[in-house]
Amino acid sequence: MKSICIILALLFLSGCAVRTIYVQEGEAVMLRETIKKAKVWIKAENGDKIPGSMPLQEGWFVMSLSDDELREMGLEDLIELRNPQNN
């Protein structure tokens, strides 16, 4: 009976562990599954920030970019979306 309890405890405990991985800012990660309705900000033609949603597909890479990186890529409009108080 004692050995059965030990085996059951090992089976239950082995699948219950939570592992946390720290991803540093600026490092890309690949999505493991599609996020069907990711909440996003969209910039309207008049410059207003509009809430929206869209799917982020499995296999896409996501990461944060610094303001300098966005400028280098010619995406200054996205800086304004992120930092509306700087307008």
VENLINCOR-V28528 format. One record per backbone hydrogen bond with DSSP energy under -0.5 kcal/mol. CO is the residue of the C=O (numbers start at 0). NH is the residue of the N-H. If there is no record, write none. Layout:
# VENLINCOR-V28528
CO/NH, CO/NH
This chain:
# VENLINCOR-V28528
0/4, 1/5, 2/6, 3/7, 4/8, 5/9, 6/10, 7/11, 8/12, 9/13, 10/14, 12/15, 21/23, 23/26, 28/61, 30/58, 33/35, 34/37, 34/55, 37/53, 39/51, 41/43, 41/49, 43/46, 47/43, 47/49, 49/41, 51/39, 53/37, 54/56, 55/34, 56/59, 59/30, 61/28, 65/69, 66/70, 67/71, 68/72, 69/74, 70/73, 74/77, 74/78, 75/78, 75/79, 76/80, 77/81, 78/82, 82/85, 83/86
